[in-house]
Amino acid sequence: MPEKERLYHDLATLRESIKFNWQEVASKQLSESEKLAMRTHLEACIADLTLLLGKL
């Protein structure tokens, strides 16, 4: 897979992960530790997304 195509694929995957996690947060009653874990995961996804966008 060419690098540009792989980057677009990675971007789409991260966007879906972020979307899914926000849906989880909105639809469930989460404990404080679950909220913290979800926030940490979302922050990591956003950081990865920012890094990938910088490569375009």
Order of alpha helices (4+ residues) and beta strands (2+ residues): alpha-alpha
